[in-house]
Amino acid sequence: MATAVTEEFLNRGRELLETGDYLEARTLFTKLILSDPYDLKLWNYRASVHLKLGYPELSFADAARCLQLVDKKLPETKISDDDYAYLVIMKVDALYSCFLAAEGLDSPNAMLYYIERLLKNAHLLEDDIRQKIVDKKHELQKKVKETTESFKKQNIPIDPERISDLGRMHQVIYPWDEFESFEQSDTETVLKELNSSLERFAPKLSVVCM
């Protein structure tokens, strides 16, 4: 359970997001991650900040980290119903953050992947959000089809599953240093798992220990 001090800082972070002071918000959420790197919502908040700052690659990495932590906690048998409900909601939030970051990367197949996962939890989404996601799905399916047909007409061989590589992805090294409190061996394992999960959707993104 969050302490009063943590709640105070979280409220401050939300205020900074709402007022558009994204650099200060990033600094604050980074400090909070340093104090508790296993807090799911902190990674998701910083994913939002990075997206606002125009760094979809970093946003994707933060959202994927949040999703990774959720997926590790959900199978646990000794959690309360309230904790389980919280994790389910956080998973939807993390999936949506991944979708938004993939949109920032202009990666159609990645967006479609997270859309499908979101729609499996459609009952947890607000009506307007759900409709926007469904509309986006149809738009993306059309875009992928048109892109594939365009390459075929030009006799350019391309695997439709790799169209996601045609987005605006940049070579980014994502710093992983004081934000995690693992032993070195654990860090290497976590980074390997995270990079493996990112490779399909952001093949030019590398998360490394600084």
Buried (B, 14 or more C-beta within 10 A) or exposed (E): EEEEEBEEBBEBBEEBBEEEBBEBBBBBBBBBBBEEBEBBBBBBBBBBBBBBBEBBBBBBBBBBBBBBBBEEBBEEEEBEEEEEEBBBEBBBBBBBBBBBBBBBBBBBBBBBBBBEBBBEBEEBBEEEBBEEBBEBBEEBEEBBEEBBEEBEEEEEEBEBEEBBBBBEBEEBEBEBEEBBEBEEEEBEEBBEEBBEBBEEBBEBBBBEEE
